[in-house]
Amino acid sequence: MLLPLGCVLAGPAAAQFGTADVLLGGAILGFAALALGLLPRETRMLERLDVQQPTHAAHAEPRSPAGAR
């Protein structure tokens, strides 16, 4: 929801403060958002789960009955 608002405000802000200053301010805001996302310990300590591929009966080879050749 903030992206359209930023697009609307970027033009007038660049006209008022200058393009370089608006880009620098946006970079600082983006970095601050990233840093805030990394603050919780749970976020920084995420572990990768081993995901096993599901086996589908349609792709499995048919089994023969026991003793049949």
Phi and psi in radians as a Rosetta constraint file:
Dihedral C 1 N 2 CA 2 C 2 CIRCULARHARMONIC -1.431 0.35
Dihedral N 2 CA 2 C 2 N 3 CIRCULARHARMONIC -0.347 0.35
Dihedral C 2 N 3 CA 3 C 3 CIRCULARHARMONIC -1.084 0.35
Dihedral N 3 CA 3 C 3 N 4 CIRCULARHARMONIC -0.854 0.35
Dihedral C 3 N 4 CA 4 C 4 CIRCULARHARMONIC -1.075 0.35
Dihedral N 4 CA 4 C 4 N 5 CIRCULARHARMONIC -0.647 0.35
Dihedral C 4 N 5 CA 5 C 5 CIRCULARHARMONIC -1.111 0.35
Dihedral N 5 CA 5 C 5 N 6 CIRCULARHARMONIC -0.744 0.35
Dihedral C 5 N 6 CA 6 C 6 CIRCULARHARMONIC -1.111 0.35
Dihedral N 6 CA 6 C 6 N 7 CIRCULARHARMONIC -0.669 0.35
Dihedral C 6 N 7 CA 7 C 7 CIRCULARHARMONIC -1.134 0.35
Dihedral N 7 CA 7 C 7 N 8 CIRCULARHARMONIC -0.676 0.35
Dihedral C 7 N 8 CA 8 C 8 CIRCULARHARMONIC -1.200 0.35
Dihedral N 8 CA 8 C 8 N 9 CIRCULARHARMONIC -0.679 0.35
Dihedral C 8 N 9 CA 9 C 9 CIRCULARHARMONIC -1.489 0.35
Dihedral N 9 CA 9 C 9 N 10 CIRCULARHARMONIC -0.306 0.35
Dihedral C 9 N 10 CA 10 C 10 CIRCULARHARMONIC -1.128 0.35
Dihedral N 10 CA 10 C 10 N 11 CIRCULARHARMONIC -0.755 0.35
Dihedral C 10 N 11 CA 11 C 11 CIRCULARHARMONIC -1.087 0.35
Dihedral N 11 CA 11 C 11 N 12 CIRCULARHARMONIC -0.961 0.35
Dihedral C 11 N 12 CA 12 C 12 CIRCULARHARMONIC -1.097 0.35
Dihedral N 12 CA 12 C 12 N 13 CIRCULARHARMONIC -0.611 0.35
Dihedral C 12 N 13 CA 13 C 13 CIRCULARHARMONIC -1.170 0.35
Dihedral N 13 CA 13 C 13 N 14 CIRCULARHARMONIC -0.685 0.35
Dihedral C 13 N 14 CA 14 C 14 CIRCULARHARMONIC -1.167 0.35
Dihedral N 14 CA 14 C 14 N 15 CIRCULARHARMONIC -0.640 0.35
Dihedral C 14 N 15 CA 15 C 15 CIRCULARHARMONIC -1.176 0.35
Dihedral N 15 CA 15 C 15 N 16 CIRCULARHARMONIC -0.611 0.35
Dihedral C 15 N 16 CA 16 C 16 CIRCULARHARMONIC -1.402 0.35
Dihedral N 16 CA 16 C 16 N 17 CIRCULARHARMONIC -0.797 0.35
Dihedral C 16 N 17 CA 17 C 17 CIRCULARHARMONIC -1.871 0.35
Dihedral N 17 CA 17 C 17 N 18 CIRCULARHARMONIC -0.281 0.35
Dihedral C 17 N 18 CA 18 C 18 CIRCULARHARMONIC 1.803 0.35
Dihedral N 18 CA 18 C 18 N 19 CIRCULARHARMONIC 2.583 0.35
Dihedral C 18 N 19 CA 19 C 19 CIRCULARHARMONIC -1.104 0.35
Dihedral N 19 CA 19 C 19 N 20 CIRCULARHARMONIC -0.797 0.35
Dihedral C 19 N 20 CA 20 C 20 CIRCULARHARMONIC -1.091 0.35
Dihedral N 20 CA 20 C 20 N 21 CIRCULARHARMONIC -0.704 0.35
Dihedral C 20 N 21 CA 21 C 21 CIRCULARHARMONIC -1.172 0.35
Dihedral N 21 CA 21 C 21 N 22 CIRCULARHARMONIC -0.675 0.35
Dihedral C 21 N 22 CA 22 C 22 CIRCULARHARMONIC -1.177 0.35
Dihedral N 22 CA 22 C 22 N 23 CIRCULARHARMONIC -0.725 0.35
Dihedral C 22 N 23 CA 23 C 23 CIRCULARHARMONIC -1.116 0.35
Dihedral N 23 CA 23 C 23 N 24 CIRCULARHARMONIC -0.716 0.35
Dihedral C 23 N 24 CA 24 C 24 CIRCULARHARMONIC -1.130 0.35
Dihedral N 24 CA 24 C 24 N 25 CIRCULARHARMONIC -0.736 0.35
Dihedral C 24 N 25 CA 25 C 25 CIRCULARHARMONIC -1.096 0.35
Dihedral N 25 CA 25 C 25 N 26 CIRCULARHARMONIC -0.693 0.35
Dihedral C 25 N 26 CA 26 C 26 CIRCULARHARMONIC -1.141 0.35
Dihedral N 26 CA 26 C 26 N 27 CIRCULARHARMONIC -0.679 0.35
Dihedral C 26 N 27 CA 27 C 27 CIRCULARHARMONIC -1.131 0.35
Dihedral N 27 CA 27 C 27 N 28 CIRCULARHARMONIC -0.706 0.35
Dihedral C 27 N 28 CA 28 C 28 CIRCULARHARMONIC -1.144 0.35
Dihedral N 28 CA 28 C 28 N 29 CIRCULARHARMONIC -0.737 0.35
Dihedral C 28 N 29 CA 29 C 29 CIRCULARHARMONIC -1.125 0.35
Dihedral N 29 CA 29 C 29 N 30 CIRCULARHARMONIC -0.698 0.35
Dihedral C 29 N 30 CA 30 C 30 CIRCULARHARMONIC -1.122 0.35
Dihedral N 30 CA 30 C 30 N 31 CIRCULARHARMONIC -0.745 0.35
Dihedral C 30 N 31 CA 31 C 31 CIRCULARHARMONIC -1.133 0.35
Dihedral N 31 CA 31 C 31 N 32 CIRCULARHARMONIC -0.679 0.35
Dihedral C 31 N 32 CA 32 C 32 CIRCULARHARMONIC -1.116 0.35
Dihedral N 32 CA 32 C 32 N 33 CIRCULARHARMONIC -0.704 0.35
Dihedral C 32 N 33 CA 33 C 33 CIRCULARHARMONIC -1.117 0.35
Dihedral N 33 CA 33 C 33 N 34 CIRCULARHARMONIC -0.713 0.35
Dihedral C 33 N 34 CA 34 C 34 CIRCULARHARMONIC -1.095 0.35
Dihedral N 34 CA 34 C 34 N 35 CIRCULARHARMONIC -0.782 0.35
Dihedral C 34 N 35 CA 35 C 35 CIRCULARHARMONIC -1.109 0.35
Dihedral N 35 CA 35 C 35 N 36 CIRCULARHARMONIC -0.700 0.35
Dihedral C 35 N 36 CA 36 C 36 CIRCULARHARMONIC -1.139 0.35
Dihedral N 36 CA 36 C 36 N 37 CIRCULARHARMONIC -0.593 0.35
Dihedral C 36 N 37 CA 37 C 37 CIRCULARHARMONIC -1.199 0.35
Dihedral N 37 CA 37 C 37 N 38 CIRCULARHARMONIC -0.461 0.35
Dihedral C 37 N 38 CA 38 C 38 CIRCULARHARMONIC -1.592 0.35
Dihedral N 38 CA 38 C 38 N 39 CIRCULARHARMONIC -0.069 0.35
Dihedral C 38 N 39 CA 39 C 39 CIRCULARHARMONIC -1.102 0.35
Dihedral N 39 CA 39 C 39 N 40 CIRCULARHARMONIC -0.802 0.35
Dihedral C 39 N 40 CA 40 C 40 CIRCULARHARMONIC -1.124 0.35
Dihedral N 40 CA 40 C 40 N 41 CIRCULARHARMONIC 2.349 0.35
Dihedral C 40 N 41 CA 41 C 41 CIRCULARHARMONIC -1.040 0.35
Dihedral N 41 CA 41 C 41 N 42 CIRCULARHARMONIC -0.635 0.35
Dihedral C 41 N 42 CA 42 C 42 CIRCULARHARMONIC -1.064 0.35
Dihedral N 42 CA 42 C 42 N 43 CIRCULARHARMONIC -0.581 0.35
Dihedral C 42 N 43 CA 43 C 43 CIRCULARHARMONIC -1.223 0.35
Dihedral N 43 CA 43 C 43 N 44 CIRCULARHARMONIC -0.759 0.35
Dihedral C 43 N 44 CA 44 C 44 CIRCULARHARMONIC -1.268 0.35
Dihedral N 44 CA 44 C 44 N 45 CIRCULARHARMONIC -0.436 0.35
Dihedral C 44 N 45 CA 45 C 45 CIRCULARHARMONIC -1.804 0.35
Dihedral N 45 CA 45 C 45 N 46 CIRCULARHARMONIC 0.387 0.35
Dihedral C 45 N 46 CA 46 C 46 CIRCULARHARMONIC -1.081 0.35
Dihedral N 46 CA 46 C 46 N 47 CIRCULARHARMONIC 2.471 0.35
Dihedral C 46 N 47 CA 47 C 47 CIRCULARHARMONIC -2.024 0.35
Dihedral N 47 CA 47 C 47 N 48 CIRCULARHARMONIC 2.544 0.35
Dihedral C 47 N 48 CA 48 C 48 CIRCULARHARMONIC -1.352 0.35
Dihedral N 48 CA 48 C 48 N 49 CIRCULARHARMONIC 2.311 0.35
Dihedral C 48 N 49 CA 49 C 49 CIRCULARHARMONIC -1.627 0.35
Dihedral N 49 CA 49 C 49 N 50 CIRCULARHARMONIC 2.450 0.35
Dihedral C 49 N 50 CA 50 C 50 CIRCULARHARMONIC -1.369 0.35
Dihedral N 50 CA 50 C 50 N 51 CIRCULARHARMONIC 2.022 0.35
Dihedral C 50 N 51 CA 51 C 51 CIRCULARHARMONIC -1.811 0.35
Dihedral N 51 CA 51 C 51 N 52 CIRCULARHARMONIC 2.153 0.35
Dihedral C 51 N 52 CA 52 C 52 CIRCULARHARMONIC -1.596 0.35
Dihedral N 52 CA 52 C 52 N 53 CIRCULARHARMONIC 2.462 0.35
Dihedral C 52 N 53 CA 53 C 53 CIRCULARHARMONIC -1.223 0.35
Dihedral N 53 CA 53 C 53 N 54 CIRCULARHARMONIC 2.311 0.35
Dihedral C 53 N 54 CA 54 C 54 CIRCULARHARMONIC -1.206 0.35
Dihedral N 54 CA 54 C 54 N 55 CIRCULARHARMONIC 2.502 0.35
Dihedral C 54 N 55 CA 55 C 55 CIRCULARHARMONIC -1.720 0.35
Dihedral N 55 CA 55 C 55 N 56 CIRCULARHARMONIC 2.298 0.35
Dihedral C 55 N 56 CA 56 C 56 CIRCULARHARMONIC -1.848 0.35
Dihedral N 56 CA 56 C 56 N 57 CIRCULARHARMONIC 2.423 0.35
Dihedral C 56 N 57 CA 57 C 57 CIRCULARHARMONIC -1.098 0.35
Dihedral N 57 CA 57 C 57 N 58 CIRCULARHARMONIC -0.512 0.35
Dihedral C 57 N 58 CA 58 C 58 CIRCULARHARMONIC -1.194 0.35
Dihedral N 58 CA 58 C 58 N 59 CIRCULARHARMONIC -0.484 0.35
Dihedral C 58 N 59 CA 59 C 59 CIRCULARHARMONIC -1.682 0.35
Dihedral N 59 CA 59 C 59 N 60 CIRCULARHARMONIC -0.157 0.35
Dihedral C 59 N 60 CA 60 C 60 CIRCULARHARMONIC -1.398 0.35
Dihedral N 60 CA 60 C 60 N 61 CIRCULARHARMONIC 2.637 0.35
Dihedral C 60 N 61 CA 61 C 61 CIRCULARHARMONIC -1.288 0.35
Dihedral N 61 CA 61 C 61 N 62 CIRCULARHARMONIC 2.456 0.35
Dihedral C 61 N 62 CA 62 C 62 CIRCULARHARMONIC -1.164 0.35
Dihedral N 62 CA 62 C 62 N 63 CIRCULARHARMONIC 2.461 0.35
Dihedral C 62 N 63 CA 63 C 63 CIRCULARHARMONIC -1.610 0.35
Dihedral N 63 CA 63 C 63 N 64 CIRCULARHARMONIC 2.464 0.35
Dihedral C 63 N 64 CA 64 C 64 CIRCULARHARMONIC -1.569 0.35
Dihedral N 64 CA 64 C 64 N 65 CIRCULARHARMONIC 2.645 0.35
Dihedral C 64 N 65 CA 65 C 65 CIRCULARHARMONIC -1.074 0.35
Dihedral N 65 CA 65 C 65 N 66 CIRCULARHARMONIC 2.704 0.35
Dihedral C 65 N 66 CA 66 C 66 CIRCULARHARMONIC -1.035 0.35
Dihedral N 66 CA 66 C 66 N 67 CIRCULARHARMONIC 2.282 0.35
Dihedral C 66 N 67 CA 67 C 67 CIRCULARHARMONIC 1.561 0.35
Dihedral N 67 CA 67 C 67 N 68 CIRCULARHARMONIC -0.251 0.35
Dihedral C 67 N 68 CA 68 C 68 CIRCULARHARMONIC -1.486 0.35
Dihedral N 68 CA 68 C 68 N 69 CIRCULARHARMONIC 2.598 0.35
